[in-house]
Amino acid sequence: MMSSSRFVILGLGAAGLLAAVGCNKSEAAQVNPNGAARERAEALSARAETENYVAYLRPVGDYKKDAEGVIEVVLETKGDFHTNEQYPYKFTPKEAEGVKFSKEKFGREDGSFEPSKAVIKVAFTPSKSGTVSVGGKFALSVCSDKNCLMDKKELALDVTVK
């Protein structure tokens, strides 16, 4: 079963909304030459994508008030890149109203890692019904034969709690 969810796109204004719905860079520049709105849209998104990887939050099942639920932090590599076997991947949840996480940090021990995909399970308990935001900072690394890249992405996903 798939739970109801939506991407977080709050407080962006017109330029941020254009960036969030996928306008190209020149269209965003026409609205906001500094690209600040696009950065805010990416900072609040449930998905971050580069030419080397895509990272996103994925709902798992249904969510009920006062019952533990799980979201997954997913990393999929692109092209010649693969997950970094030595890197201490971690997801640090951000406090949010109506959400209590089971741990302060989630890492390798909470997930599964393959050469082209990593999945970290993040357990939380919602204390209210309705929509709650589940998110945090994902520290990741992908490598090719030539180099390794490290990155940190803020990800957030709204989930519906019954």
Helices and strands as residue ranges (DSSP letters): E 5-7, H 13-20, H 25-31, H 36-43, E 47-49, E 53-60, E 69-77, E 82-83, E 90-93, E 99-101, E 106-107, G 108-110, E 111-113, E 117-126, E 130-143, E 148-161
